[in-house]
C-alpha cells in the first residue's frame, strides 16, 4: 500500500502509461504515412506505365510512317531506272 501513495511511484506509473499511449499514437501515424506512401508509389507506377504505353504507341506510329516514306522513296527512285514505254 505504501507504493500506491508514494508520489515517485505514481509519477513513474503515469510516465510509463503515457509512453505506451504515445508509442501507440506514433505507430498509428507511421501506418497512415506508410499507406499514403504506398498509394503515391502505386499512382506513380500507373502514371509511368501509361506514359510508357503512349511512348511505345508513338514509336510504332513513327516506325509505320518511316516505312511508308522509305517505300515511297524507293518506288520513286526505281521509277527513274525503268524504261519508259
C-alpha positions in Angstrom: 0.0 0.0 0.0 2.9 2.3 0.6 3.8 2.1 -3.0 0.5 3.5 -4.3 0.7 6.5 -2.1 4.4 7.2 -3.0 4.5 10.2 -5.3 7.5 8.9 -7.2 5.8 5.6 -7.9 2.7 7.4 -9.1 4.8 9.7 -11.3 6.6 6.7 -12.8 3.3 4.9 -13.4 1.9 7.9 -15.2 5.0 8.3 -17.3 5.0 4.7 -18.3 1.3 4.7 -19.2 1.9 7.9 -21.2 4.7 6.4 -23.1 2.5 3.5 -24.2 -0.1 5.9 -25.5 2.5 7.9 -27.3 4.1 4.9 -28.9 0.6 3.6 -30.0 -0.1 7.1 -31.5 3.2 7.2 -33.2 2.7 3.7 -34.7 -0.7 4.8 -35.9 0.8 7.8 -37.6 3.6 5.7 -39.2 0.9 3.4 -40.6 -1.0 6.3 -42.1 2.2 7.7 -43.7 3.1 4.2 -45.0 -0.3 3.8 -46.6 -0.1 7.2 -48.2 3.4 6.4 -49.5 2.2 3.2 -51.0 -0.7 4.9 -52.7 1.6 7.5 -54.1 4.0 4.9 -55.3 1.1 3.0 -56.9 -0.1 6.2 -58.7 3.5 6.8 -59.9 3.8 3.3 -61.3 0.4 3.6 -63.0 1.4 7.0 -64.5 4.8 5.7 -65.6 3.0 2.7 -67.2 0.6 4.9 -69.1 3.4 7.1 -70.3 5.4 4.1 -71.4 2.5 2.7 -73.3 2.0 6.1 -75.0 5.6 6.3 -76.0 5.5 2.7 -77.4 2.4 3.6 -79.4 4.1 6.7 -80.7 7.3 4.8 -81.7 5.1 2.3 -83.6 3.4 5.1 -85.4 6.6 6.7 -86.3 8.0 3.4 -87.5 5.0 2.8 -89.7 5.3 6.3 -91.2 9.0 5.8 -91.8 8.4 2.5 -93.6 5.8 4.3 -95.8 8.2 7.1 -96.6 11.0 4.6 -97.4 8.7 2.6 -99.7 7.5 5.7 -101.5 11.1 7.0 -101.9 12.2 3.6 -103.2 9.4 3.4 -105.7 10.2 6.9 -107.0 13.9 6.1 -107.2 13.3 2.9 -109.1 10.9 4.5 -111.5 13.8 6.6 -112.8 15.6 3.4 -113.9 12.6 1.7 -115.5 12.3 2.0 -119.3 9.5 4.3 -120.5 7.1 2.6 -122.7 
